[in-house]
Amino acid sequence: MKDTPIDYDIVKKEIENSGLAKIGKGTIREIVRTVNNIEKESGKKFIRMEMGVPGLAPPEIGTEAEIKALKRGVASKYPMIEGITALKTEASRFVNLFLNIDVSEKSCIPSVGSMQGAYATFMVACRRDVKKDTLLFIDPGFPVQKQQMQVLGLKYDSFDVYDYRGEKLREKLESYLSKGNINCLIYSNPNNPSWICFTETELRIIAELADKYDVIVIEDLAYFGMDFRKDYSIPGQAPYQPSVAHYTKNYILLISSSKAFSYAGQRIGIIAISDELYKRRFPDLKRFFSSDEFGYAIIYGALYSLSSGVAHTVQYGFAAMLKAANDGIYNFVDAVKVYGKRANVMKKIFIENGFNIVYDKDEDNPIADGFYFTISYPGFTGVELIEEFLYYGISAISLDITGSKRSEGLRACVSQIQNNQIAELEYRLKEFNKHHPLISQK
Ligand SMILES: Cc1ncc(COP(=O)(O)O)c(C=O)c1O
C-alpha cells in the first residue's frame, strides 16, 4: 500500500535508518527520534501519542513562587535533604485533604520527580530483609522502573493484571506473596499505560495481603486525582483519591508534580511514607546504610547519596501550588480535565474505525477517559501496528515494553494532541481502515 497519508518511501527509508530490527519494539525515545526525522523530511505533522509529557502550561503560582525564591537568593544555599518546612507542611496537608489519611510532615519527603522517589524507595525497601529479595510489579507498568531495578542489581517479578481484576486478584497475588521472597509490590493508579484504576475491592485485597505477608506497597500516584469519573478535587471533602493507604499502614505513596500540576520540567515529587513504616527498624538495612530506621535510611542513606535533596526553588514552587490546592484556591484537577475530554473524543474515533480498547474495564465499569488509553486493530500485533501507523502519520508505543501480555496493544497518550488535529486524526484512521478492511467490512 503506497498511497498513504505520509510519503511511503520516506517512512520506509527512515524505518530502515533507525537501525532497529523492528521499529515497533523501539523505546519511546527511539520512536520519538524516527518520527522527528519523518516529520522533518516529509514536512507533515504527526499525531503524536508516544510520549507522556504534559501538554499544558505550568501553573503561575508555582513559577512565581520559584522566581521569588530565586531572587531571595536561595540558589546559594543547600536545601535540607528532608525538604523545606513549607513543602513538608503542605504535602502533609495535601495527603490529609485529598486522600483523607494522616502522614506527618516528617514522613513527607521531596524527591527529584517520582522517578527518583521510586529509585530511592527501591534502594531501601528492597534491601530491608535478606530473605525477601524480590519486588513484584503489578503490570502493565512504567518501563523505567524496571530499568531502575536492573541498574540497582535488584530482582523483580511481574504479572499482567488484565485477567485478574476484582476478587481474582487475591489468588494471583497470594501465589506470589506466599512464596515469602517478595519485599514490595508496586503499581500506578491510575495506571500508566492502560489507565485502569483499581477498585476499592482490589485496593483492599492488596492491603490485606501486604499485611499478611509483610510486603510494602509502593503506590505510584503519578496521575493523582485524574480519574475524572469522580471529582477528587475538593479539599477535605469526599470522594477522596482511592488508595491502598485507606486499608494498610504498610505503604509508600509517590506523588508526582509532573502530570497533575503540569510541572514535569522542574522534577519534583513527594515520597509519603506511612508514619508506622517510617519508624520501623530493619537490621538488614545496616548492610547499606548507617541507620536501620526505614525513613532515616530513605533520607540520609538513599536521597543523600543520590542528589542531596531537591533543588531549592522548585521546593518553594511546589509548596505554593500544594498550598493553593489545599486552601481551595487552585483546582488542580479542573486544570487537567481537558485530557479526559480529549481522550473521550479520540477513543470514539478509534472505535468508529475498527479499533478496540484493550484495557477497557475496571471490574464491570468502563475505564475512565484520561491521559492514556490502549488500542488494538484486528490482525495486527502491537509491534506491527506501530510500524504501520507511521505511514499514516500516527505514533504510539507498544504495550509489549510495559509488561503487558496483550501483545496486540498500543498505548496512546492524548497530551500532545491539539484540538485542530482531531479532524486529521479522523481522516488518517479512515484511510487506515480503508486500506486494512476488517473481515466484517470486506
Ligand atoms: C507511572 C509513572 N510513575 C512515575 C512517573 C515519573 O514521574 P516524575 O516525572 O515525577 O519523575 C511517570 C511519568 O510518566 C509515570 O507515568
The ligand as a Tripos MOL2 file, in Angstrom:
@<TRIPOS>MOLECULE
LIG
   16    16     1     0     0
SMALL
NO_CHARGES

@<TRIPOS>ATOM
      1 C1          3.5040    5.7550   36.4520 C.3       1 LIG1
      2 C2          4.5390    6.8240   36.4700 C.ar      1 LIG1
      3 N1          5.3590    6.9090   37.5120 N.ar      1 LIG1
      4 C3          6.3040    7.8620   37.5710 C.ar      1 LIG1
      5 C4          6.4700    8.7660   36.5530 C.ar      1 LIG1
      6 C5          7.5780    9.7570   36.6470 C.3       1 LIG1
      7 O1          7.1760   10.8770   37.3180 O.3       1 LIG1
      8 P1          8.1410   12.1080   37.5320 P.3       1 LIG1
      9 O2          8.0590   12.9690   36.3200 O.co2     1 LIG1
     10 O3          7.5970   12.7800   38.7590 O.co2     1 LIG1
     11 O4          9.5240   11.5910   37.7610 O.co2     1 LIG1
     12 C6          5.6390    8.7040   35.4310 C.ar      1 LIG1
     13 C7          5.8240    9.6400   34.3250 C.2       1 LIG1
     14 O5          5.4120    9.4350   33.2120 O.2       1 LIG1
     15 C8          4.6490    7.6990   35.3970 C.ar      1 LIG1
     16 O6          3.8380    7.5670   34.3470 O.3       1 LIG1
@<TRIPOS>BOND
     1     1     2 1
     2     2     3 ar
     3     2    15 ar
     4     3     4 ar
     5     4     5 ar
     6     5     6 1
     7     5    12 ar
     8     6     7 1
     9     7     8 1
    10     8     9 2
    11     8    10 1
    12     8    11 1
    13    12    13 1
    14    12    15 ar
    15    13    14 2
    16    15    16 1
@<TRIPOS>SUBSTRUCTURE
     1 LIG1         1 GROUP 0 **** ****
